[in-house]
Amino acid sequence: MGINNNTPPAKGFNPFRTNNTLSTPSSSFHYKIAILGNPGAGKSTLLNHLAGKNPNGTLPFDAGLSYATGKRVCKPVTRGYCRFLDFPGFADVQRQTETGLEIANIINNELVSGDASFKFVFVVTLQQGRVRPEDIATMVTILTAIKAEIGDDEIKCRYGVIVNQVKKRQYKELEDRNGDAFRMVYASLQMGGFGTQNVLFLPEVEDLSEADNAIVPLESLPGLKVFVDNLPCVELKQGTRVTIDTDQGKLQELHEKLLKSDGVIAELIEELRHLKVKVAEKTQMARESNEAEVDWMAAISPLMGLLLSGAKVGLRYMTGPQQSNLLRMALNFI
């Protein structure tokens, strides 16, 4: 289930394991699929699902061991003209400096021999209906480092987010794009100065929730391959040296800022819920009184106070475009 409304592929179809199924400018074009996130998000499982088994029947990416306890990052794997990159988890505070250096080195090593096209995908999970602040912090830290090197604001939207391991009931609720559940998740992804429309929700695969190094059936992760296929690429030049800032003070400041923003979003969604009820009541009253037209200006008048207070207080942690986007969503809410 993704925001970009991709149609799931036919059963058994895997565009990453052939040489002629992906639409690219030329048959010799390669791109790198970089799947990043924090420990336990399910990165290795998704990589194995995308890349498939090795010729000898083994899985290319090891899972189940945390980076802190010694998990080794697996070597890149090439399938057709896609190259899959494994990265360590970033959330372990005790090893963030080493992890940041390793993530940067993996990206930089891919740029030694020439320019490269990357598809950056962040795997996140939910906590109390919102993306965890530590997941947002990881995204912002890595995207900021890439943006600093390419000097291009396009990175703000040219990446993908996979919300993984969504519980069955919540997954069903997220199908309603006008519902609180979806708006809460989507709004939380707009924090930190970045925001993307490329979001895919994947349900928890119950049979594999406790399993390590297992490959997920194609039908269990609907739309994943098409989602990755359709993601835009970020072009990085040969010799680019990405440097990830792991200053503990800055990371802590970002984390605290995201926690505050998390509370602001909850308050905003709650106000929108009450507003929706008020508008529905006014509309129903107008219909019952047989009025020919509904006075929508009167109906949405409570929204004005929300917009004014939100712009000053509730949305202070967002950039201007993000504020506009969220307020546009608020208007659609009614």
N, C-alpha and C positions, 0 to 999 in steps of 0.2 A: 504494500500500500504506500504509494509515493505521491508527493505533492504534484509532480510533473505528469501524473496520470499515464504512466507507461503501461502498455498492454503486456501481461506476462507472456513469456515465450512458450512455444509449443512444447509438450512433454518430451524430454529427451534431448532438447536442443541446447547446445552449449557453444556460443559464438567464440569463446576464448580458446577452444581446442582445435580449431580449424584455421586454414589459411585464406578462406575466401568468403567468410560470412559477415565480417564487420565492414561497415561503410567507412573507408578512409581515403584520403586523397590519392594514394598510390599503394600498390601491393607491397612495396619495400618499406613503408612507413611503420615505425614502431612507437609505441607509447608505454610509459611505465605506470602501473597501477600501484599507488602507495596507500596502503590501508593503515591508518594510525588510530591510536586511542589508548585508554588506560587498561591496566591489568584486569582481566575478568570480563571484558566487554564482548569477547567472542571474535577477536580479529583473526586468529588462526583458523577457526572453524569456517569463517567466511572465505578466507583465502583458499582453503582446501576445496571448498564447494566450487569456487570459481575456476581454479586451476585443474582440479581433478587429480586422479592418482598418477603416480609415476609409472613408467612402463613395467617396472617390477612389482607393481601392486601396492607399494607403500605410499604414504601421504607426504607431500613435499614440505609441509609446515607443521612443526611440533607445537602441541598445545598442552595446557594443564600445569605447567610450571611457571611460577612467577619469575619476573626478571630479578627480583631481589634474592631469590634462592638459587640463582645460577642458570636460568634458561638462556640457552645460546640462540642468538638470532640466526635464522636459517638463511642459506644462500638464496639469492634471487632465482626465480624460476621463469623460464620462457615457454610460452604456449602460443604457437602460431606467431603472430607479430605483437603479442602482448607480453610484457615483462612484469612479473609480480614481485613486489618488494615487501619483506618482512621487517617490522620495526619493534623495538622493545616498548613496553608500557611506560608511561611517563609520570604516573601519579605518586610513585614511591618517593617521598620527600628525602629520604636518606641518600638516594642515588640520582637525584634530578640532574645534577651537574654532569655526571658520567652519561646518563641516559640522553640528555640534550646533545652532548657531544657525539654520541653514537648515531642518533637520528640525523644530525647534520652531516656526519661522515657518509652515511648510506646515500643520502641525496647527492652530496658532492661527488662521490665516487662514480655515480651514473653520468656525470658531466665531464669526466676526464677526456673521453675520446671524441666528444662532439655535443652539439645541441641536443636537447631532449624534450619531449612532450610528456608532462606528468598529469595524471588524474589523481587528485588528492581526495581521499575518502576518510572521514572521521567516523569511528564507531562509538556510539554513546549509549547509555542506558538511562532509565528513568528512576526518579526517587520522589515519591509523593506527587506523582503526576507531572513532574517537570524534569528537564535534563539536569543532571547533577552539576553543581558549580565547578567541581574539579574537572569534569569533562569539558565544560565551556572554557575553563582556564587553559587546558591543554591545547584546544583548538586555537584560541587567541594567541598563545605563545608561539606556536609553530607558524601560523598564518602571518603573524607580525614579522617573523624572521624572513619568510619568503618575500613578503611585500617590500621589505627593506632592500632586498637584493634586486628585484625586478623593477622597483619604482613605479608600480602600476596598481591603481586602485581596483582593477578588474579582479584581482585575487579575492576581493571581498565577496564576490558572488560566484567565482569559478571554482567551486569545490562542492563536494557532496557530503551529506550527513546520513548515516544509517542509524536509526533508533532501533536498537537490537533487543532481543529477549523480552518483548512486550507481552505481558500477561494476557491470557485469552479474553477476559472481560474488558480490559482496557483497550486491547486491539480493536474490539468491536466498537467501543465508544469513539475511538479515534477515526472511524470511518465517517462520522458525522462532522463535516468540515465547518459547520456552524455551531458545533457544540463546545462546551467549556473545555473538555479534555483536549481537543485538538488545538484550540486557541492558546491554552496554557503551555503546551509543548512548543508550538510554533513561536510564541512570543519569547520563550526562554532561549530559543536559538538565535534571537536577534541581539543578544547582549554582547558587550565587549567590542563594539565597533565593526563587527562583521555580521553578515546576514546572507542567506542563500535560499533560493526557491527549490534547490535540489535536495529533497528530503525523502527518505524511504523508511517506512515502518515495517519491521519484520517481527512476526510472532515468535514466542518462545517455543522451541521444539522440545516437548516434555521428555521424550525418550532419550534426548541427548544432554539434558540439563546437568546431569552428573557425570557425563562421559567425557573422556579426553581422547583426542586424536581420532575422532569419528567423522565420517563424511555425511553431510546432510542430504537427504533425498531432494531431488530437484523441485518437487511440488511443495516442499515444506518451507521454502523461502521464495514466495511468489514475487516475480518482477525483478529479482536481484541482478541478473545478468543484463537485462535490457536497461536497467537503471544505470549500471556502470558504463555500459556501451554508449549511452546517450549523454554522459557527463562531458562538459567542455574541458579542454586541456589547458594547462598552464605551461607556457613555453619558457624554458630556462636555457640560457646560453652556455656554451662550452666554457669551462673555467670558473663558472659561478661558485662562490664560496658562501654558502648559507651558514650563519652563526646564530644559534639559539641562545637567547639570554635567559639564564637560569638563576639570576640574582634572587636570593630567597626573600629579600625585602619587597621586591617588585611583585613576585609571585604571591606573597601573602597579601599585599595591598589589592591585587587583582581579585584574589579569592574573596576577600571581605567585601569588595565592591559588588561582586556577583551575588553574594548572599543577600545584600541589601536590595539589589535589583530584583531578586527572586521574590522577596516580600512585596515589593511594589507591584509586580505583575499580578500576584494573587489578589491584592486589593483592587486593582483595576478590573480584573475579570469578574470579581464579586459585584462591583458597581455596575458593570455591563449587564450582568444577570438581572439585577433589580430593574435596570433601565428597560430591558426587554419586556419584563412583566408589565411595567407602567405603560409602555407603548401599546402592548396587546390589550390592556384594559381600556385605554382611550379609544383604540380602534373599534373594539367591541361595542362600547357605549355609542359611538357614532353610528354604527350599523343598526343598533337596536332603536335609535331615535329616527331611523329612516332618512338620515341626512344624505343628500345626493353626493357630496364630496367629503372626504376626510381632511381635516385641517392638520396636515402633517407637521407644519411649523409648530403648532401647539403640542403635537404629539411628541416631537423630539426635543422640545425646549429643555427638558431636564439634562440633555446631553451637553448643553453649552457649558454648564458649570463644571462638568466632568472634564471637558476638553481644556478649559482654562486652568483648572487645578492640576490636571495631569501634565500639561506643558510646563508648569512651573515646578511641580514636585514629583508627581508620579513617574514621569518619563525622563528625569534629569540624567539618568545614566545611559541614555541612548543618543546616537548621533541624530542629526536632523532628518536624513532620509528614513532612518528606522522609526523615528517618531511619526512621520507622515504615513509610513506603511501601517503601523499599528493603529493609528487613528482611523485610517481608511478601513481597516478590519472592523473597528468599532462601529463605524457607520453601517457596514454590511451586516453587522450582528443583528440589527433591528429589521 
